[in-house]
Amino acid sequence: MLSPENYIRKKARSLPIYECRINEAWEDTHLVQLSVARSHINGNITACFYLVDLLCLGVKDTDFMFNVPIHKYREYIEKINDGLPSVDIAYELAHNIVYAGVEFAEEYGFKPHKDFTAITRFMLEEDTDDIDLIDIECGRNGEPTYVRGPFDDDLKVKKIISQLEKTAGPENYSIIDEDDDYEEENKFDYFDDMEFAEKKDMFFDLNNRIDKLSEEEKERFGPLVSSLVDDVIDLDQHNKYYDELFEKLCLETDEEIIPNKLLGLSPNDQTVLDDLKLQFIDIYKLILENPKLGKKELKVFEKETKIMSAVSFLELQILRMEDSRKYPKRLQEYVQKYPNYSMIRLLWATELVTSSEISLSDIPDYPFNAESFFQDRTIIHPIEYLNFLLLHAFVIPSENDLCKLEAFDSVLNNLDLLEDDEAGIRAIVLIHKVNQLLTLLKQ
C-alpha cells in the first residue's frame, strides 16, 4: 500500500483530470488560489491546491486531499468559494499559471513551497513541450512586486526584501504595503544613503561596543552587517552558491514519522514502542530548553529503555548545552561505540569542523551531503534536519568565503524551519559574518 504522498508522486498523473478551478479575480490581483482534481476509478477524488503569487514569490503554499468521496471534495470547494469564488478552467491554463509563478520566483531566488517540490507538483503533468504554452503575466512591468501578506511578520518581510535587493537590485522591485513607513524602513534606505566608508566606521564602532548597545543600535546592527556584505560580495557568485546550497540542503522532513535511526537503531527493529520514541523527542526538546530538567528525565528514560545509543546521544546534548569539558572526550568515546549512528556522527563532524587541529579536507565525509548521514532515506525527522543544518552553519564559515556564507543565509529564507530553530542558526551565521567582515575590512 502506497502512502497518499507516494501515490501522488507515482500514480497521480495516470488519473484523468476531473476539473481545475481558479479564483475569479486572479488576473486582477495576480494572487491565485488554484486547484487540480483527478478522479479515481471508484469515483473518488484526489485534488491538489496551490496558492500562487504571480507578482513575486511563486508557489507560497500547497496542500492536497487524497481519495475522498466526491461530496467531501465538493464541500471543501464550496467552503473555499464562500470567501473566494472560483470558476472552471482548462488544465493547460492551470499548468501554465503554476509553472509561470515558479519560474518567475526562481529568477529572484525564491523557491516553491517544499511540499510542491516533494508532492503536489506530481499532480501536474511534466512541464514539457507537450503542454501548450500560454503566456502568463508575472510581476508588474516585468519586475517583481512583493505584496505583504496579513500573516507576514516583520522578520519575514525583511528576509524577502533583502533577497530582492540581492537578486533584482535596488529600485528594480516594488513593495505593496499599507504601512508606507514600514516599506521605507525595511528597504534599508537608512544605509542606502550612506557611503561605504561611513557604514564601515559605524560597523567598527557598534562592534566595539557590542555588549553595551542600545535597543535601537541592536536593531540596526544586523541590517548594517547585511548592507556591508551586499557591498562586498559578487552577486552572480552568490546566486551560483545559492542554487548549489539549496539543492543540497532542501530535504524533506516529517515529524509524524519517527524513524528507528533517529535513536540509533536498525530500521528493521520492531521492538521499540512508539511511546519510547515520543519520550526520546520530548527529552531532546526539554534539554534544549533546560538541560538540568532534561538530565532528570534522561535518568528515568535510561531506566525504562535499553536503547543506550539514544541515551548516549541525549547525554551528549546535555554536556554540549552545559559547555562541559567532558563533552569532547565523551563524544569521541561514543562515536567509536556507535560509528553508524547518524546523530552522534553529526555531532562528531561538527566537533571536528570547529577544531583548529584538523583541516576540512581531512575530515571524513566532507563536504557533508545528506547521503553522508542519511543513506537511502528520502524523508528525515526535523531533529535530524536541524542537526544537519547546524553542522553546515559551522562548515560554511570554515571555508572562509563570505559570499557562500551569505548564500547560506539566503537559503535559510526558503527552508521549512521552526522559528526558534531558524533564529538559532541565523545567530551563528551572524557571528561568522561579523568575524569575516572584520577580517576583510581591516585589510
N, C-alpha and C positions, 0 to 999 in steps of 0.2 A: 504494500500500500504506500503510495506517494503522499507526502505531506501536501497541504494546499499550495505552499510556496513552490515545492518541487514540481507539482503537477503543472502549475502555471509556467514554470521555466521550461518544462519538457514537452507539454502537450497542448497548451492553450491555443497555439497557432493552428492546430488541426481542427479546432471547433469553429463552426460557422458563425459569422457576425450576426447577432440578434438586433442590435441597434447601437447608435452612437448619439450622444446628446451633448449640448453645449449651452451655456447661459446666453440669453438673448442679446445682451448689450456688449458682448465681448469685443466687437470691432471698435466700440467707442472707448471702453475702459482699458483694453489690452490686458485685462486680468481675466483669465479663462478658467472656468470650472467645467471640466470635460470628462465624459465617461465613455468607455468602450465595453459593451456587453456581448458575450458569446453564449450560445445555447448548447447544452449537453443533450445527448440522445434521450435522456429521461425527461427532458423538458425543463430541467433546472437551469439556472443562470450563474455564470461566473462573470464578474464585472470588475474592471479597474477604474479608479478615479484619479484624475490628475489636476492639480492646481498649478496653472502655468502663467508665469509673469512674462509677457512678451516684451515688456519695456526694459527689463534688466536681468532678472535673476533666474529665468527659465523655470524648470520644474521645482517649485518650492515645497510641494507636499504631494503625497500619493498614498493610496490605500486600495484595498480590494475586498470583495466578498466572494466566497467560493461555494459553488454548487448549491445555491439556495433556491427554494421554490420561487416561482415567478411572482407570486403575490408578495413575498418578502422583498424581492428586488423592487417591485412597484411601490411598496410602502416607503422604501428608502428614497426613491426618486421623488415621490410626492413630498417627502419631508424636505428635500433639497429645494424643490420648486416653491415651497412656502416662502423662502427667503430670497431665492434666486431662480426665477422662471427659466426653463430650458426648452430647447427645440431640437428636433431631429436633424442630424447632418449626415452626409456621406462619410464612409470610413476614410476615404482618401483625404478629405479635409481635416478630419480629426488627426490622422497620422502626420500630416504636414504641419499642423499647428504645434503639436508636441515637439517634433524634431526641430522646427524652426526656433522655438524657445530654447531648446537645449543648446543648439549650435550658436545662437546669438550670445547666450550667457557665457558659454565656454570661451568666446573671444575675449572676455574680460575676466577670466579666471574663476567663474562661478560654476561649480559642478552641480548636476541634478541631485535631488534628494537621494540618499543612499538606497532607499527601497525601490526607487526607479531602476537604478543600476542593477540591483540584486534580484528584483522580482518583476515589477509591473511593466518594464519595457518588453518583456517576453509575451505580453498580451498583444502587443503591436507586431505587425509584420516586420521583417528585417528592412532596414532603411536602405533600399537599393533602387536601381533604376526601374524596377518592376512596378513601383508605386509612382503614379503620375505626379509630377512636381507642380505644386500650387504655390504661388508667390504669397508669402505671409509677411505683412509689415511688422517689423520689430524695432523697438526703440522709438525715439521721436527725431525725425530728420536724420535717421541713421545713427544717432548717438544714444547710449544707454541713459535711461531715466529711472532713478530709484524712487519708488513711492513707499514711504514709511508705513508699514502695516500697523494695525492697532495693538498688536502684541510684540512689536519690535522695541525692545528696551534700548537704553542709551548705548550699552556696550555693543550690541549687535549692529546698531546704526554706525557706530564708529568703525567697526570692522569693515562694513560694506563700503563706506566712504573711503577708507584707507586703501581698499582693494581697487576702487575706481581711480583713485589718484595714481596708483602704480600702473594700471593697465590701460586706462583711457587717457590719462594725463589731465592735468589741471585745465578746467574750463572746457573740457571735451565731454562732459556729462552734466546732467541736471538732477535736481532733487525736488520732490514734491512733498511738502510737509506743512501742516497747519501752523506750526510754530516757526516763523521765519528766522527768529533769533537762534533757534536750535541749529538750523541749517548752516548759518554762517559760522557758528561756534565750531561745529564738527567738520567743517571743511578745512580746519586748521588755518583760517585766514590770519590768525594771530601770528603764526610762524611764516606764512607765505609772504608777508610784508617785511620780513626781517632778512638782512644779509646773512650769508653763511657764517661769516666771522662773528657776527653778533650772536647767532644761535650757538656757535661753538663756545663762546665765552660764557653764555648762560648755562650751557651744559656742564662745564667745568665748575662753575660756581655752585650750581644745585647739587652736583655730585659730591663736592667737598663738604656740603652741609646736609648730606642725605638723611642723617638721623635727627635733624633739627628743622626740617622743612615744615612750613605751614600747610594747612589742608589744601589751599589753593595751589601752592607750589607742587605738592604731591600730585594733584590732578594734572598739572601742566607737564610734569617730568616725562611721563610715558609718551604723550604726543610729541614732545620735543625730541625724544630719542627716535621716534618713528620718522619725524621730519628730517633729522640729520641722516638717518640710514637711507631714506629716499634720495637724499642729495648725493650720496657717495656710491650707491650700488648701480650696476648696469641692468636696465630694465629687461632687455632681451635675455640676459643670462638668468635673471630672477625667474622669468616665465618658463625658461627651459628647466630650471631646477624644480619649479612648482609642479610641472607636469610629471616629472620623474618621481617626485616625492609623493604626490597624490596617488599615483599608480601603485606605489609601494606600500603606502600607509593606510589607504582606504580599505579596511577589511570589514566583512560582515560579522555583526555580533548579535547575540540573542541571550538575554538574561534569563529567559524561561527554561532554556536547556542548560543544565549543569553537567558538563562532561566529566567523566572519571579522571581525565588527565589534569583537570584543574586541581585535583587533590593528589596527583602523582600516581594514579592507579592505572592499570591496564584497561583499555576500552571494553574488554570482554568480561571484566569483573562484575558479576551480578549480585555480589553480597552486600554492596553498600546501599543503605537505606537513604531515601530522599531526605528524610529528616536530618540525617547527619550532614548531608551536603548543604542544606539550608543553614544548619548550625555553623558550619565552616564559614559560609559567606557572612553571616551575622557577626561572627567574631572578627573576621577580617575588617569589616566596616567599623566595628567598635574600636579596634586597635588604632585605626586612623584618627578617630575622634578622641580617644582616651586610652593610651597604652596601659595605664595602671588597671583600669577596669577590664581591658582586654586580657591582661595577664591572668586575672582571676577566672574569667570564663574559659580561658585556654586550659587551665588545670582541670576543670570539670570535663571539657571536651576530651582531654587526654585519657581520663579515666573511663569514658564511655566508648572510646573507639580504639582500634589497634592500627589506625592509619597514621603511622608515625611520619610518613613523608609530609602529610598535611600539617601535622603538629610541628614538625621542624620548620616548615615554611612560615607558619604563624609566629613561631618563636623568633625567627629572623626578622620578621616585620616589627615585632616589639623592640628588639635590640636596635634596629635601624631608627625607629621613631625616637628611642631614648638616646640616640647617638652614643651607644655603648662601645667601649673599647673592645669588648668581646666580639663585636659583630664580625670583623674581617676573619678572625680565626675560626669562629663557628661556621661562617659561610663557607669557607674553604673545606671544612670538615664535612658539611652536608652536601656540597656539590660532588664530592668524591663518593659519598654514600648513595646519593640519588642522581647519578650522572645523566639520566634521561628525563628528569622531572623539569618541565619547561619553566615553571615559575621560579625555581631555585636557579636554573641556568640563566634566566633573565637578570636576576639579582647579581649573579656572578659576573655576567658580561658587563653590567653597569659598574660594578666594583673595579673591574679591570680597566674600563674606559677612563674612569676618574683617577686611576693610579698614574703617577708620574714615572713609574719604573718600567713601563712597557709601552711600545708604540702601537697605534691602532692596527697596523698591518700584521702585527704578530699575534693579535687576539683571535682565537678560533671563532669561525663563523662570521667575522667581519666581512662585508658591511651589514650584516644582520637583516636578512629578508625574513618574511613571515615563515618561509619554509624551514628556516634555521631552528625554529622553536615549535611550529605547529604543522608538522609534516602531514600531508594528505588530508588536511582539515579545511573545509570551506567556510565554516562558521566557528567562531570562538566566543568565549564568555567575556563580558565587559571588563572583568578584573584582569583577565589575560591581556586584553587590548590596552588597558591603562598602563600596565607594566611594560608592554611593548613600546608604547609611545614615550613613556618616561625614559626608557633606555635611549631612544633617539634624541630626547631632549638634552642628553649629555654627549651622545656620539657626534651629532652635527656640530655643536660648538667646538668639539675637539678637533674638527677638521679645519678650523681657523679660516672659514670662508663666510664673511658677513652676508654676502649675497644669498648663499644657501641657507643660512640661519634665518634670514628674513623670509625666504620662500617657505621654510618650515612653519614659521609663524603664520603666513598667509594660508597654508594648507589647513591649519587648525580651525580656520573660519568655516571650513566645509566638511569637517568630520562630525559625526554624531556623538557628542560627548556630554556628560553631565556637566552642569555649570561649574560646580566645585572642582571637578577633575580638570576641566579646561583651564580654570583660573590657576590651579597649582602648576600645570605645565607652563603656562604663559609666564608665571612668576620666575621660573627657572630660565626661560628663554630671555626675559628682560634683563636678568642679571648678566647673562652671557653677552647680550647685545651691548650693554653698557661697557663691559670689560673690553670687548673688541673695538668699540668706538674710542675708548680711552687710548688704547694702543695705536690705533690708526691716526687719531687727531693730534697725538703728541709727536708724530714723526715730522 
